[in-house]
Amino acid sequence: MDSLDPVLAAARPIITLDGVTKAYGNGTVALRDVNLSVGRAEFVSLLGPSGCGKSTLLRLIAGLGEVSQGRIGWPDGAERARNLGFVFQEPTLMPWATVFDNVYLPLKLQHLSRGEATPRVMAALAQVGLENFARAYPRELSGGMKMRVSIARGLITNPSVLLMDEPFAALDEITRFRLNDDLLSMWAGQNWTVIFVTHSVYESVYLSNRIIVMGARPGRITDDIQITEPYPRGEDFRLTSAYNDYCRHVSAALHATMEGA
């Protein structure tokens, strides 16, 4: 999959945020005047220091909270609830349920019978390489495998937008790299829009064709950086001068916003 042309992405946004502000009852302003347009099939990372509102912004997009001011729009008229998948930082699996039943849950909530859902559940598990673990329980899985189950559950409704809140932060580096590669492979074949929260400059450059740098509270966008290197990207990309140059550029932008805070 080639990098999406930013001009084309801007011409056909799937999500728009206009002047989005989020304030809580205790007076804390988590986000202030966030303006952002995300194009169809973009892979966008939200990068910034802890407490800058990255996860809050993701949850507002998901409808897990109300904006205090501004508006989140869906220009193509998509029904948000049917077109979003959400992968949380922790796998949040039901320990008493099998891998199959954990992935089946969103379809069960849509009142789809187990028989009707089985082909879709097994296809989602195959996407993440766990088709042979359908009958296993979370306690029998490694951390990386649990996160794969969580991703499969996020994909089971065939979302057009996949929201991911630091899903690989707690994993060891080797597992994290492997899941980065698996995620890019799935994204290349599915035409999703991905919005990915991370603290890692290196992860954001590797995965994204666009990085949104956010400043500390009140959260705001301080930079919008295009990563124009083509896909597919593999381990060799991490060894290129282009990758290192982008990492330095993004690190400088992050450092600047933290100094400004």
N, C-alpha and C positions, 0 to 999 in steps of 0.2 A: 504494500500500500504506500503510495507516495504521500508526502506531506501535503496537507490540505492548503490550497492557496488562500492566504488570509483575506484577500479581496473577495473571493467567492464565499468564504465563510461569513464575512460581514454582510454579504448580500442576501444570505439566506439563514438568518439566525434561528436557532431553535429555542433559545432562552434569552430574555433581556431583563436586566435589572436597571431600574431608573430611580436614582436618588434614594436607594434603600438605606434606611436607618433602623437600628434596633436598640431600644432603650428598655431597661428593666425598671420595675417599680421602686427599687432602692436607689434609683438615680444613675446607675451604671449605664454608660453608653457603650455597647459592644461593637456597633458598626455605625459609621456615619457617611451618608451621601455616597453610597457605592453605586457606580455606573459600570455596567459590563454587558457585553453582547457575546454569546457563545454560539458558534456556528455548528451546523450539522456535521457529525463525524469528526469533530475536533477532539484532541486529547489535551485537556487543559489541566495544569497543576496549579493549586493554590499554595503558595509558599510564604512563610512568614514566621516570626517568633511566636512562642507560646503566648496565648492570651490576646492574639490580634484578631480573633473572630473568624478564623477559617472554618472551623466546625460549625459555628453559629450560622455562617452564611450558607453552608451546605444544607443544614437542617431547614433553613428558611426556604431554600429552593425545593426541598422535599415536601414542604407543607407541614413540617413538624414544629410549627411556631408561626406567629403572625408578625409581619413587619410593623414598626411603629410609624414610619413614614415611607413614602415611595411606593414602588410597584414592581412585582415580578411578573413578567408577561411571557406568554407562549405564543409567538406570532403565527405559527402554523395551525393553531387551534387544537393542539394535542390535549387529550385528557390526561392531566398530570398523574392521577392515581394509577392509570393503566400503562403509563409509558416510562415509569421510573423504577430502577432497581437501586437498592441502598446496601452497601457493604460497610459494616461498622468496624471500628478499630479492634474490638474483641469479637471473636466468632459468634458469641451469644447463642450457642446451640443448646437445644433442650437435652439435658444429659440422659433422660429416661427414654429418649426416642432414638431410633436407628438413623443412620445417615440418610436413608431413603425418606423417612418421615420428616426429618428436618428440612430437606429440600422440597418435599411435597407441601409443606405448611402453607405457603402463599396461594397455591392452587386450591387447597382444602378450604381456605378462607373465601375463595371465589366460588365455593360449592361445586367444584369439579370432583367427580367420583374418583376413587383410587384407581379403578380400572382405566378410566379415560386418561388419567394423569400419568400412568406408569411409563408410556413411551417418552413423554416429555421429561420426566424426572431422570430416566436412564440416559437420555440424550444429554441433559445438563451435566450429569456425573461423568459421562464420557468426555465432555468438553474439558473438564478439569482433571481427567485421568484417574477417576475414582469409581469407575463402573463396577469394579470387583469388590468394592467396600460398601455396597448398598445396605447390607445387613449388619454392618459393624455399628458399634456405639461410640460416641465421642471419646470416652475414656480409653478406647483402644487405638486412638489416632495420635499422631504427632501434631505439634503446633502448626506446621505447614499444611498438613492434611486437613486439620480443622478449618483453617482459613480457606482452603479449596472448597470445602463444603459450604462455607458461608458465601463464597463467590457463586457457586452453583445455585444456591438459594436466591441470590440476587438476580441471576440470569433466567430463572425459571419462567418468569412472566414475559419473556422476550422484550425487554425494555428498549426503548430508543435512547434513553439517557441512563447512564450508570454513574451513581454517586458513590465515591469511595473515601472513607474517612480514616486516613493513615492505616490501611489494612495490614501493612507488612512491618509496622514499626517495632513490634515485639519479637520479631523473628531474627535468627542468626543471619549473618551476611550471605552465606552460600544459599540458604533457603530463600532469602529475599531476592537475590539475583535471579534464581530459577523462576520464582513466581512473577517477577518483572517480565521475564521473557515469555512466560505462558500468557500473561495478560495481554502483551502486545500482539501475540499470535492470534488470540481470540478476537481482539479489537479489529485486527486487519481483516478478518473474515466476516464481521457482523455489522459494520457500518454504524456502531454505536457512537453517541457523544459521551465522552468520559470526563467527569470533573473529579479530580484526585487531590486530596489534601495530604501534604507531606511537610516534614521539617527538613528533609534532605535535599540539598542542592544537587547532589550527584544523581539521586533517583529522579528528580524532576527533569533534569536535562536528558537523561537516558530515555524516559518514557514519552515526554511531551512534544507536541509541536507548538505549544504556547505555554508560557509560565506567567502567572499573575502574582506579583510580589505585593504583599500586604504589610502595612505598618502597624505598630503596636497600638493598643486601645487609646482612643476609639478606632476600631479597625477601618482601614481605608486602603484603596489601591494606590500604590506608589510607583509601580512599573508594570509594563506589559511587554514581555520579551518573546519574540518569535524564534523558535528553534527550527531552522530550515533544512537540517540534515535529513536525507530521505530514509524511508523505511524499506525493507525490514532492517532493524538494528540488532546486532548481536554483541558478543563479548569483544570482538575486534573494535567496535565503535568506541568502547571505553579507553582504548589505547591510542586513539587518533588525536592529532593536534586540535582538530575542530572541537571534539568533546571537551578537551582541557580548556580551550579558549572560552567556550560557552560556560563552563563551570566557573571560571574566573570572573566572567562578566556578570553572571547571576549572583555569585558570592559578593561581588562589589555592590550590586544593587541592594542585596539584603543587608549588607553592612551599613550602607548609606541610610537605609530607612531606620535601622536600629540606632544609629548615631543621632538621627533626627529626633527620635523619640526621647 
